[in-house]
Amino acid sequence: MEDSKVTFSPALQQLRREHVFLRADMDIFYEITEEIEFESGPAVVQQFAKLYEQISSFNEKLKAHSKREEEGLFPMMARRLGENDRTIEAMEYEHEKAEQHLRDFLTEAEKAGLNINENDAQMITVYAVQAHATLIQHFAKEEKALFPLAENILSNDEKKELERLLLVIS
């Protein structure tokens, strides 16, 4: 189903809109990863400090978005899809994979501390690149398949309940 032909309920529109803002942040941190890859010397360490700040901020926003999906949308869909369907399980796995890449980046950056060198900065940056790749694919799957599926299988009452839930899950 082509997502452009589906009119989404307010709750699903909200989740899609959050992707737009998350992608904008991802574009910024991805540009920094490219600069780190192609720079050398002290510029790499300076860019890495910017990347760390960007990833730290992004990680908090992503956690909030993931929580709304995992505590709101996913359980509703799982009830409708039944226990033999693995759609939601796959989405949760992708959340975990992206979050693990971000955790690895932040953990390794904190271990390296202020004395980080160019090589370590470039190696640790790979985690940010991996998170970016995972999330780009994941958002596309949600927008092209999961959200249209949710629009079709959830009742109007469930969509209203989801809208209410998204307000209280933060």
PyMOL commands that set and color helices and strands:
alter all, ss='L'
color gray80, all
select helices_A, chain A and resi 3-5+10-38+42-81+87-115+118-153+156-168
alter helices_A, ss='H'
color red, helices_A
deselect
rebuild
show_as cartoon
